Amino acid sequence: MEFSDGFVSEEHREMLKSAAESIDPISVSPIEVTSPRSPKTPRGKSNSNKWSPVEHSRHSQSGRDGHPNKLDPICVSPVEVTSPRSPRTPRDKSNSNKGSPVKHSRHSHSGRDGRPKKGGSGGKGTWGGLLASEGGYYLDPNDPNYDSSEENYPITPSKTSADLEEFKKKATVIVEEYFATDDIMSTANELRDLGCPSFHYYFVKKLVSIAMDRHDKEKEMAAVLLSALYAEIINPPQVYKGFCKLVESSDDLSVDIPDAVDVLAVFIARAVVDDILPPAFLTKQMASLPKDSKGIEVIRRAEKSYLSAPLHAETILRRWGGSKSTTVEEVKNKINNLLIEYIASGDKAEACRCIKDLKVPFFHHEIVKRVLILAMERQTAEALILDFLKVASEEGLINASQISKGFNRLIDTIDDLSLDIPNARDLLQSLISKAASEGWLCASSLKSLYFRREKQVEDSTIKLFKTKATSIIQEYFLTGDIIEVTNSLESENLSSSTPLNAIFIKKLITLAMDRKNREKEMASVLLSSLCFPAEDIVTGFVMLIESAEDTALDIPAIVEDLAMFLARTVVDEVLAPLHLDEIGNQCEGQDSIGSKVLQLARSLLGARLSGERILRCWGGGGSNKTGWEIDDVKDKIGKLLEEYDSGGDLREACRCIKELGMPFFHHEVVKKALVTVMEKKNERLWGLLEECYSVGLITPNQMMKGFGRVADSVDDLVLDVPDVEKQFAVYVERAKKEGWLDPSFSAGKSGCAVENGFCS
């Protein structure tokens, strides 16, 4: 088909003709030449003298002199080429232009068929495959479809892979050297000198994976190193990524390390406790890992076996031995040495570095106290010593709270200090005035220096009582004889004094916290057995919280321990939940240890089944044995009620209920007794409830909870006792008249379940 058949307008044909006549085919850029594989269009004798734009041959229509007369217009506009698969037609010999200057045309002069093979990309003289590109292809900036992103820029080979391999080798060497030397500073410097922060995730992975296959010493060293390098050398996202890589490779680690799942779970839990890994890491990894991978097991074990366990922080920190606790005396000796060295050298920077290395920011008040005593003892060095405190305060090394506490501690002991330094009171007042004038001490936060409160009990009596109390408690831990403790306190007439009761409670819990779970459980049992007023117990806990910062030197997990003891007193109904608010009112601030203790205690009490968990946190029953299962307790309650209902002794039944040692579970006694009364229509067990309530064995809270449990199960009881709703309504009214239940109690289904005074 020719273009003259209506596919090209006359105007367009004239434009092409004029363009063809004005261009020299020899000077045409090869870029503008059409594809060398463009097929020929058949030409016959009939149209040999007629020009048509559909002539695809690159042979020019030349004259006899061998020079071209005009250029084939198809060379100018390759867009107007016909189908690439147009067949070739034999040409007359008269049309072969042997003398043409474009005889180097790529058209085949052989008789071979150039059509594409089946499934191939074309043969010689064809357009080739659909996606085939040619060497002459180039990008024209004037093309409307031009895209600068397609330019063939020279690409420099990436060295990322090579750099990572080099980093891996050096990181392995650094880890091995650290395990050999235990030098954190040297390891930090070497890692910083590598200068590849984007690869630090591999260092985290390598450190942990090597430590997993070694002893507990190396595991603890790895955990300490990660905590030391966090944020300072290794960015938090790199730590996060490193642990992600470890979890992903847990299947491979399990091949070489049989207990890889447990060890890696401890590492993750330790990272969460050390605040170098967010708790959300567990949730995100659970969602992203395959369900059948070892990584899921690792995350579940870290969450359920370690992070959800009572006192998990202490357990995890001591899993691999931990660092040895520094005693108060050791810290005091170090403080004395660094202050004496400072007075001799005057090097403030070195003194500040030594204080920082002590890593006891909660004990900096002791530094302030020792500095003030030295300033009073060595008045010639007073200016140097005060200047040191000023620098430490300005740099934030010693905060304002610790400075005030140090001054207040010295004010409390000024009378004793006056025995060695007669004018100690006047000297201290002078130091307070200078510090306040320089702006690093808030004088209004200090106690009165010239006012001494009257002591409720003489010092000699208190000292004697502390000695006897320590002896009584230590003997109790050996024998477990509660009656002997009660007799000892009564024989000394010590149980009638409120201040001494509080001191005994403080001493009991302090000694228990520094021992094993057996002693902690025994202390809780003794506390619930003593008939101390609730006010005395509150005072004892307030004293414990006030001295918590000092006690923390010997007992690192003091917050968890105190919170558990406080929650246990509420579960044992020694204290009411409202007493927690009374203790909280005497705490200094939201960031104080007292506030943290109360917050944790409320969290423990508000959890589901908190009573059972809190009771069993130390083993239960004042022994090393684990606490009873709920089913076992229910079985024991059922048997003792059945025995009493069949003619047992009332006093014996009360004794058995008390010996269960689970006052928080007495609501089950109420429930079972009430259900039995309604089933058998025998009120013998109602008399047992009356006796238990009258002697205080079952509290109103437990009584109300028991009736609430029955109200929740009325629908099920109807199957066995058709008139249970009517009977239950009658007993509810009787209980209200007896004073067991609150008048607002309804016989219908109870609403929110209450655990230990907290809605769960």
DOSE-32026 format. One record per residue (C-alpha): x, y, z; residue in one letter. Coordinates in steps of 0.1 Angstrom, whole numbers. Layout:
BEGIN
((X Y Z) 'a');
...
***
This chain:
BEGIN
((0 0 0) 'm');
((13 35 -9) 'e');
((10 66 11) 'f');
((-8 82 -19) 's');
((-38 61 -10) 'd');
((-50 87 15) 'g');
((-28 81 45) 'f');
((-6 113 40) 'v');
((-21 147 31) 's');
((-8 167 1) 'e');
((6 193 24) 'e');
((26 168 43) 'h');
((38 152 11) 'r');
((51 185 -1) 'e');
((70 191 31) 'm');
((87 157 30) 'l');
((97 163 -6) 'k');
((113 197 0) 's');
((132 183 30) 'a');
((145 154 9) 'a');
((158 177 -19) 'e');
((176 200 6) 's');
((197 173 24) 'i');
((229 157 13) 'd');
((227 120 21) 'p');
((264 117 26) 'i');
((264 143 53) 's');
((235 129 72) 'v');
((244 119 107) 's');
((243 81 112) 'p');
((222 87 143) 'i');
((194 100 121) 'e');
((195 70 98) 'v');
((168 44 104) 't');
((174 10 118) 's');
((199 -10 97) 'p');
((175 -39 101) 'r');
((146 -21 85) 's');
((130 -43 58) 'p');
((127 -35 22) 'k');
((95 -26 7) 't');
((86 -43 -26) 'p');
((91 -22 -57) 'r');
((80 -33 -91) 'g');
((87 -19 -126) 'k');
((55 -1 -126) 's');
((65 23 -99) 'n');
((102 25 -106) 's');
((99 60 -120) 'n');
((73 72 -95) 'k');
((85 85 -61) 'w');
((67 74 -30) 's');
((76 80 7) 'p');
((71 43 14) 'v');
((103 33 -3) 'e');
((123 19 26) 'h');
((155 9 7) 's');
((186 28 18) 'r');
((199 27 -18) 'h');
((198 62 -31) 's');
((182 70 -65) 'q');
((215 80 -82) 's');
((223 91 -118) 'g');
((247 75 -141) 'r');
((276 95 -128) 'd');
((272 76 -95) 'g');
((263 107 -75) 'h');
((230 110 -57) 'p');
((202 130 -71) 'n');
((180 131 -40) 'k');
((177 115 -5) 'l');
((152 89 3) 'd');
((128 107 26) 'p');
((125 77 48) 'i');
((160 84 61) 'c');
((148 116 76) 'v');
((117 104 94) 's');
((121 69 109) 'p');
((87 73 126) 'v');
((69 67 94) 'e');
((83 33 87) 'v');
((58 6 79) 't');
((55 -28 96) 's');
((90 -42 105) 'p');
((79 -76 92) 'r');
((69 -64 57) 's');
((82 -91 32) 'p');
((109 -86 8) 'r');
((101 -86 -30) 't');
((126 -95 -57) 'p');
((140 -64 -74) 'r');
((148 -60 -111) 'd');
((184 -60 -119) 'k');
((180 -26 -134) 's');
((175 -12 -100) 'n');
((208 -24 -85) 's');
((229 7 -81) 'n');
((264 -7 -80) 'k');
((280 27 -82) 'g');
((260 42 -54) 's');
((281 60 -27) 'p');
((260 44 -1) 'v');
((268 9 -12) 'k');
((277 0 25) 'h');
((240 -2 32) 's');
((232 -31 56) 'r');
((206 -46 33) 'h');
((214 -81 25) 's');
((222 -88 -12) 'h');
((219 -125 -7) 's');
((189 -146 -15) 'g');
((184 -157 21) 'r');
((151 -152 38) 'd');
((155 -126 65) 'g');
((122 -132 83) 'r');
((124 -141 120) 'p');
((127 -177 130) 'k');
((101 -193 151) 'k');
((105 -181 187) 'g');
((136 -161 176) 'g');
((144 -124 174) 's');
((147 -121 137) 'g');
((173 -128 111) 'g');
((197 -108 90) 'k');
((181 -76 77) 'g');
((151 -77 101) 't');
((142 -54 130) 'w');
((152 -79 156) 'g');
((134 -86 189) 'g');
((109 -63 205) 'l');
((132 -52 233) 'l');
((164 -54 213) 'a');
((186 -22 215) 's');
((212 -10 191) 'e');
((246 4 197) 'g');
((237 36 179) 'g');
((209 45 204) 'y');
((212 78 222) 'y');
((191 102 242) 'l');
((181 134 225) 'd');
((175 163 250) 'p');
((151 179 224) 'n');
((129 148 224) 'd');
((96 156 242) 'p');
((99 122 260) 'n');
((135 129 272) 'y');
((142 119 308) 'd');
((175 130 323) 's');
((174 101 347) 's');
((181 77 317) 'e');
((215 93 310) 'e');
((244 68 311) 'n');
((264 83 339) 'y');
((296 66 348) 'p');
((289 43 378) 'i');
((315 39 404) 't');
((316 4 419) 'p');
((302 4 455) 's');
((326 -5 482) 'k');
((298 -11 509) 't');
((302 -49 507) 's');
((340 -48 510) 'a');
((338 -22 539) 'd');
((313 -44 558) 'l');
((336 -75 554) 'e');
((365 -55 567) 'e');
((344 -42 596) 'f');
((333 -77 605) 'k');
((369 -89 608) 'k');
((379 -59 630) 'k');
((348 -62 651) 'a');
((355 -99 659) 't');
((391 -89 670) 'v');
((377 -61 692) 'i');
((352 -85 709) 'v');
((379 -111 715) 'e');
((402 -85 730) 'e');
((375 -72 753) 'y');
((368 -107 767) 'f');
((405 -111 773) 'a');
((411 -76 789) 't');
((377 -65 803) 'd');
((387 -29 794) 'd');
((355 -10 784) 'i');
((373 22 777) 'm');
((398 6 753) 's');
((370 -12 735) 't');
((349 20 731) 'a');
((379 38 717) 'n');
((387 10 692) 'e');
((351 9 680) 'l');
((350 47 676) 'r');
((382 46 656) 'd');
((367 22 631) 'l');
((345 51 620) 'g');
((316 29 606) 'c');
((286 38 628) 'p');
((262 23 602) 's');
((277 -11 608) 'f');
((275 -10 646) 'h');
((245 -33 645) 'y');
((269 -61 635) 'y');
((291 -54 665) 'f');
((261 -59 687) 'v');
((252 -91 670) 'k');
((288 -104 671) 'k');
((293 -95 708) 'l');
((262 -113 719) 'v');
((265 -143 697) 's');
((301 -149 709) 'i');
((291 -144 745) 'a');
((262 -168 742) 'm');
((287 -197 736) 'd');
((309 -189 766) 'r');
((306 -188 804) 'h');
((285 -165 825) 'd');
((314 -142 830) 'k');
((316 -133 793) 'e');
((278 -130 792) 'k');
((278 -105 820) 'e');
((307 -86 804) 'm');
((288 -84 771) 'a');
((257 -70 788) 'a');
((278 -44 808) 'v');
((296 -34 776) 'l');
((264 -28 756) 'l');
((250 -7 785) 's');
((282 13 785) 'a');
((284 19 748) 'l');
((247 27 744) 'y');
((241 62 730) 'a');
((277 72 737) 'e');
((293 51 709) 'i');
((265 29 695) 'i');
((233 48 684) 'n');
((200 33 698) 'p');
((187 23 663) 'p');
((219 3 657) 'q');
((214 -15 691) 'v');
((178 -22 681) 'y');
((188 -35 646) 'k');
((215 -57 662) 'g');
((190 -74 684) 'f');
((166 -78 654) 'c');
((194 -96 636) 'k');
((200 -118 666) 'l');
((164 -129 668) 'v');
((162 -135 631) 'e');
((193 -158 633) 's');
((181 -177 664) 's');
((175 -208 642) 'd');
((211 -208 631) 'd');
((224 -201 666) 'l');
((204 -230 680) 's');
((224 -254 659) 'v');
((257 -246 676) 'd');
((243 -234 710) 'i');
((218 -259 725) 'p');
((204 -234 750) 'd');
((204 -205 725) 'a');
((167 -197 730) 'v');
((170 -193 768) 'd');
((203 -174 767) 'v');
((192 -150 739) 'l');
((159 -144 759) 'a');
((179 -134 789) 'v');
((200 -110 768) 'f');
((169 -94 755) 'i');
((153 -91 789) 'a');
((186 -77 803) 'r');
((186 -51 775) 'a');
((151 -41 784) 'v');
((160 -38 821) 'v');
((191 -18 813) 'd');
((169 5 792) 'd');
((189 0 760) 'i');
((160 -18 743) 'l');
((124 -6 744) 'p');
((97 -30 757) 'p');
((79 -25 724) 'a');
((107 -45 707) 'f');
((90 -77 719) 'l');
((56 -69 704) 't');
((70 -58 671) 'k');
((92 -88 667) 'q');
((63 -112 675) 'm');
((43 -96 647) 'a');
((71 -98 621) 's');
((86 -132 627) 'l');
((74 -165 612) 'p');
((52 -184 636) 'k');
((74 -216 635) 'd');
((107 -199 640) 's');
((129 -201 671) 'k');
((127 -163 673) 'g');
((91 -165 685) 'i');
((102 -189 713) 'e');
((129 -164 722) 'v');
((105 -135 725) 'i');
((79 -155 744) 'r');
((105 -167 769) 'r');
((119 -132 774) 'a');
((84 -118 780) 'e');
((68 -146 801) 'k');
((97 -163 819) 's');
((118 -132 827) 'y');
((101 -98 823) 'l');
((67 -109 837) 's');
((82 -126 868) 'a');
((80 -110 902) 'p');
((111 -90 910) 'l');
((123 -96 874) 'h');
((148 -68 874) 'a');
((167 -82 904) 'e');
((165 -117 890) 't');
((178 -107 855) 'i');
((206 -85 868) 'l');
((219 -114 890) 'r');
((214 -141 864) 'r');
((250 -142 854) 'w');
((265 -132 887) 'g');
((263 -94 882) 'g');
((288 -70 897) 's');
((297 -73 933) 'k');
((277 -49 955) 's');
((297 -20 969) 't');
((292 -16 1007) 't');
((286 18 1023) 'v');
((319 16 1041) 'e');
((338 11 1009) 'e');
((321 41 993) 'v');
((328 63 1023) 'k');
((365 53 1022) 'n');
((368 62 985) 'k');
((351 95 992) 'i');
((375 103 1020) 'n');
((405 94 998) 'n');
((395 114 968) 'l');
((388 145 990) 'l');
((421 143 1008) 'i');
((438 139 974) 'e');
((419 169 961) 'y');
((430 191 990) 'i');
((466 181 984) 'a');
((465 187 946) 's');
((437 211 940) 'g');
((428 194 908) 'd');
((390 199 904) 'k');
((387 180 871) 'a');
((403 149 886) 'e');
((382 151 917) 'a');
((350 153 895) 'c');
((361 124 874) 'r');
((367 103 905) 'c');
((332 111 918) 'i');
((317 102 885) 'k');
((335 69 885) 'd');
((319 60 919) 'l');
((286 57 900) 'k');
((266 64 932) 'v');
((246 96 924) 'p');
((221 88 951) 'f');
((249 89 977) 'f');
((264 122 967) 'h');
((250 137 999) 'h');
((277 119 1018) 'e');
((303 137 997) 'i');
((287 171 1006) 'v');
((287 161 1043) 'k');
((323 150 1042) 'r');
((334 182 1024) 'v');
((317 204 1050) 'l');
((333 185 1079) 'i');
((367 189 1062) 'l');
((361 226 1057) 'a');
((354 230 1094) 'm');
((384 208 1104) 'e');
((408 225 1080) 'r');
((397 261 1079) 'q');
((427 271 1058) 't');
((414 250 1030) 'a');
((378 262 1033) 'e');
((378 283 1002) 'a');
((393 255 981) 'l');
((368 230 994) 'i');
((337 252 989) 'l');
((350 261 954) 'd');
((349 223 946) 'f');
((313 220 957) 'l');
((304 250 936) 'k');
((320 235 905) 'v');
((304 202 911) 'a');
((270 219 914) 's');
((274 241 883) 'e');
((284 211 862) 'e');
((254 191 874) 'g');
((276 164 890) 'l');
((259 169 924) 'i');
((223 180 921) 'n');
((205 205 944) 'a');
((186 177 962) 's');
((218 159 972) 'q');
((235 191 983) 'i');
((205 200 1006) 's');
((204 165 1019) 'k');
((241 167 1028) 'g');
((237 199 1047) 'f');
((206 185 1065) 'n');
((225 154 1075) 'r');
((252 175 1090) 'l');
((227 197 1108) 'i');
((212 165 1124) 'd');
((246 155 1138) 't');
((258 189 1147) 'i');
((255 182 1184) 'd');
((278 151 1182) 'd');
((302 171 1159) 'l');
((304 199 1185) 's');
((322 175 1208) 'l');
((352 175 1184) 'd');
((348 210 1170) 'i');
((334 233 1197) 'p');
((323 261 1174) 'n');
((309 236 1148) 'a');
((274 252 1149) 'r');
((288 287 1141) 'd');
((312 274 1114) 'l');
((283 255 1097) 'l');
((261 286 1097) 'q');
((289 305 1081) 's');
((293 278 1054) 'l');
((255 279 1047) 'i');
((256 317 1043) 's');
((285 315 1018) 'k');
((270 287 998) 'a');
((236 305 996) 'a');
((253 338 986) 's');
((271 320 957) 'e');
((238 305 945) 'g');
((245 268 947) 'w');
((225 262 979) 'l');
((188 268 987) 'c');
((189 279 1023) 'a');
((151 276 1026) 's');
((153 238 1021) 's');
((174 233 1052) 'l');
((164 225 1087) 'k');
((168 250 1115) 's');
((203 248 1128) 'l');
((195 261 1163) 'y');
((163 242 1168) 'f');
((164 207 1182) 'r');
((133 186 1183) 'r');
((125 167 1215) 'e');
((129 130 1211) 'k');
((100 109 1221) 'q');
((122 81 1233) 'v');
((156 85 1249) 'e');
((186 76 1227) 'd');
((198 49 1251) 's');
((164 32 1250) 't');
((164 32 1212) 'i');
((199 18 1210) 'k');
((191 -9 1235) 'l');
((159 -18 1216) 'f');
((177 -20 1182) 'k');
((201 -45 1197) 't');
((174 -67 1212) 'k');
((153 -64 1181) 'a');
((181 -76 1159) 't');
((187 -105 1181) 's');
((150 -115 1182) 'i');
((147 -113 1144) 'i');
((178 -133 1138) 'q');
((166 -160 1161) 'e');
((132 -160 1144) 'y');
((149 -166 1110) 'f');
((166 -197 1125) 'l');
((136 -211 1143) 't');
((105 -197 1127) 'g');
((88 -195 1161) 'd');
((63 -166 1159) 'i');
((50 -172 1195) 'i');
((85 -168 1208) 'e');
((89 -135 1190) 'v');
((56 -123 1205) 't');
((66 -134 1240) 'n');
((100 -117 1237) 's');
((84 -84 1228) 'l');
((58 -86 1256) 'e');
((84 -96 1282) 's');
((104 -65 1274) 'e');
((73 -43 1274) 'n');
((84 -32 1239) 'l');
((52 -39 1220) 's');
((33 -10 1236) 's');
((55 18 1223) 's');
((45 32 1189) 't');
((80 45 1179) 'p');
((96 12 1190) 'l');
((70 -8 1170) 'n');
((79 12 1139) 'a');
((116 6 1145) 'i');
((110 -32 1149) 'f');
((91 -33 1116) 'i');
((119 -13 1098) 'k');
((145 -36 1113) 'k');
((126 -68 1104) 'l');
((121 -58 1067) 'i');
((156 -44 1063) 't');
((172 -76 1075) 'l');
((148 -97 1054) 'a');
((155 -78 1022) 'm');
((192 -86 1025) 'd');
((185 -123 1027) 'r');
((169 -150 1006) 'k');
((132 -155 997) 'n');
((127 -178 1027) 'r');
((135 -150 1052) 'e');
((114 -125 1032) 'k');
((84 -148 1034) 'e');
((90 -154 1071) 'm');
((91 -116 1077) 'a');
((57 -112 1059) 's');
((42 -140 1079) 'v');
((55 -125 1112) 'l');
((42 -90 1102) 'l');
((7 -104 1096) 's');
((8 -123 1129) 's');
((19 -94 1152) 'l');
((-9 -73 1166) 'c');
((7 -39 1159) 'f');
((-16 -10 1151) 'p');
((-19 0 1115) 'a');
((-5 34 1123) 'e');
((27 19 1136) 'd');
((31 -2 1105) 'i');
((26 28 1083) 'v');
((53 47 1103) 't');
((76 17 1099) 'g');
((72 18 1061) 'f');
((77 56 1060) 'v');
((110 51 1079) 'm');
((120 24 1054) 'l');
((113 47 1024) 'i');
((132 76 1040) 'e');
((163 55 1044) 's');
((159 38 1011) 'a');
((187 57 993) 'e');
((213 46 1019) 'd');
((200 10 1019) 't');
((202 9 981) 'a');
((240 6 984) 'l');
((237 -28 1000) 'd');
((203 -38 984) 'i');
((202 -27 947) 'p');
((166 -40 942) 'a');
((152 -21 972) 'i');
((124 -5 952) 'v');
((110 -39 940) 'e');
((115 -55 975) 'd');
((98 -26 994) 'l');
((69 -25 969) 'a');
((64 -63 973) 'm');
((64 -61 1011) 'f');
((40 -32 1010) 'l');
((17 -50 986) 'a');
((19 -81 1008) 'r');
((7 -62 1038) 't');
((-24 -51 1019) 'v');
((-30 -87 1006) 'v');
((-27 -100 1042) 'd');
((-50 -72 1052) 'e');
((-25 -58 1077) 'v');
((-29 -25 1060) 'l');
((-59 -11 1040) 'a');
((-54 3 1005) 'p');
((-61 38 1019) 'l');
((-29 35 1040) 'h');
((-9 36 1007) 'l');
((-22 72 1002) 'd');
((-11 81 1037) 'e');
((24 68 1030) 'i');
((24 86 996) 'g');
((16 119 1012) 'n');
((49 117 1031) 'q');
((70 111 1000) 'c');
((91 140 987) 'e');
((84 140 949) 'g');
((73 120 919) 'q');
((109 110 911) 'd');
((117 99 947) 's');
((122 63 957) 'i');
((90 64 978) 'g');
((69 74 949) 's');
((84 46 928) 'k');
((77 21 956) 'v');
((41 32 959) 'l');
((36 32 921) 'q');
((49 -3 918) 'l');
((29 -16 948) 'a');
((-3 -2 933) 'r');
((5 -18 900) 's');
((11 -52 917) 'l');
((-21 -49 936) 'l');
((-42 -39 906) 'g');
((-32 -69 885) 'a');
((-55 -98 879) 'r');
((-53 -125 905) 'l');
((-28 -103 923) 's');
((-34 -119 957) 'g');
((-22 -153 946) 'e');
((8 -139 927) 'r');
((19 -117 956) 'i');
((15 -144 982) 'l');
((36 -169 961) 'r');
((63 -145 950) 'c');
((86 -157 978) 'w');
((74 -193 980) 'g');
((44 -190 1003) 'g');
((40 -205 1038) 'g');
((73 -192 1052) 'g');
((93 -220 1037) 's');
((112 -228 1005) 'n');
((82 -247 991) 'k');
((62 -232 964) 't');
((27 -220 972) 'g');
((-3 -241 969) 'w');
((-22 -242 936) 'e');
((-57 -226 936) 'i');
((-73 -260 931) 'd');
((-55 -274 961) 'd');
((-67 -245 983) 'v');
((-103 -249 971) 'k');
((-101 -286 979) 'd');
((-88 -280 1014) 'k');
((-116 -254 1020) 'i');
((-142 -278 1008) 'g');
((-130 -306 1030) 'k');
((-128 -285 1062) 'l');
((-163 -271 1056) 'l');
((-176 -306 1049) 'e');
((-160 -319 1081) 'e');
((-175 -291 1102) 'y');
((-209 -295 1086) 'd');
((-209 -332 1095) 's');
((-205 -324 1132) 'g');
((-170 -309 1135) 'g');
((-158 -285 1162) 'd');
((-163 -248 1156) 'l');
((-129 -238 1171) 'r');
((-111 -264 1151) 'e');
((-127 -252 1119) 'a');
((-116 -216 1126) 'c');
((-80 -229 1133) 'r');
((-79 -248 1100) 'c');
((-91 -217 1081) 'i');
((-64 -196 1098) 'k');
((-37 -222 1091) 'e');
((-44 -220 1054) 'l');
((-24 -188 1055) 'g');
((-43 -172 1027) 'm');
((-65 -144 1042) 'p');
((-69 -129 1007) 'f');
((-87 -161 996) 'f');
((-112 -163 1025) 'h');
((-139 -151 1001) 'h');
((-138 -187 988) 'e');
((-148 -199 1023) 'v');
((-177 -175 1023) 'v');
((-188 -186 988) 'k');
((-186 -224 995) 'k');
((-203 -221 1029) 'a');
((-231 -200 1015) 'l');
((-237 -224 985) 'v');
((-238 -254 1008) 't');
((-263 -237 1031) 'v');
((-286 -230 1002) 'm');
((-282 -265 987) 'e');
((-287 -284 1020) 'k');
((-309 -258 1037) 'k');
((-288 -264 1067) 'n');
((-276 -232 1085) 'e');
((-248 -249 1105) 'r');
((-222 -233 1082) 'l');
((-239 -199 1086) 'w');
((-230 -201 1122) 'g');
((-193 -208 1112) 'l');
((-194 -176 1091) 'l');
((-208 -157 1121) 'e');
((-180 -169 1143) 'e');
((-153 -161 1117) 'c');
((-166 -126 1112) 'y');
((-169 -119 1149) 's');
((-133 -129 1157) 'v');
((-120 -110 1126) 'g');
((-109 -141 1108) 'l');
((-130 -131 1077) 'i');
((-130 -94 1070) 't');
((-159 -73 1056) 'p');
((-140 -70 1023) 'n');
((-136 -108 1020) 'q');
((-172 -113 1031) 'm');
((-185 -89 1004) 'm');
((-163 -105 978) 'k');
((-176 -140 987) 'g');
((-213 -129 984) 'f');
((-204 -112 951) 'g');
((-189 -145 938) 'r');
((-222 -162 946) 'v');
((-242 -135 929) 'a');
((-222 -140 897) 'd');
((-228 -178 898) 's');
((-266 -177 905) 'v');
((-275 -186 869) 'd');
((-255 -219 872) 'd');
((-268 -227 907) 'l');
((-304 -225 894) 'v');
((-299 -259 877) 'l');
((-293 -276 911) 'd');
((-312 -253 934) 'v');
((-343 -239 916) 'p');
((-352 -213 944) 'd');
((-316 -201 947) 'v');
((-324 -165 938) 'e');
((-350 -163 965) 'k');
((-328 -179 991) 'q');
((-298 -157 982) 'f');
((-319 -125 985) 'a');
((-329 -136 1020) 'v');
((-293 -143 1031) 'y');
((-281 -110 1017) 'v');
((-306 -91 1038) 'e');
((-296 -111 1069) 'r');
((-259 -104 1062) 'a');
((-267 -67 1059) 'k');
((-285 -68 1093) 'k');
((-255 -86 1108) 'e');
((-232 -58 1094) 'g');
((-213 -82 1071) 'w');
((-223 -64 1039) 'l');
((-226 -28 1029) 'd');
((-262 -16 1026) 'p');
((-255 -7 990) 's');
((-247 -44 981) 'f');
((-271 -58 955) 's');
((-282 -94 952) 'a');
((-278 -91 914) 'g');
((-246 -98 895) 'k');
((-216 -78 907) 's');
((-199 -53 884) 'g');
((-162 -47 884) 'c');
((-141 -73 902) 'a');
((-121 -58 930) 'v');
((-87 -72 939) 'e');
((-73 -59 972) 'n');
((-91 -27 971) 'g');
((-82 -20 934) 'f');
((-105 -26 905) 'c');
((-89 -51 882) 's');
***
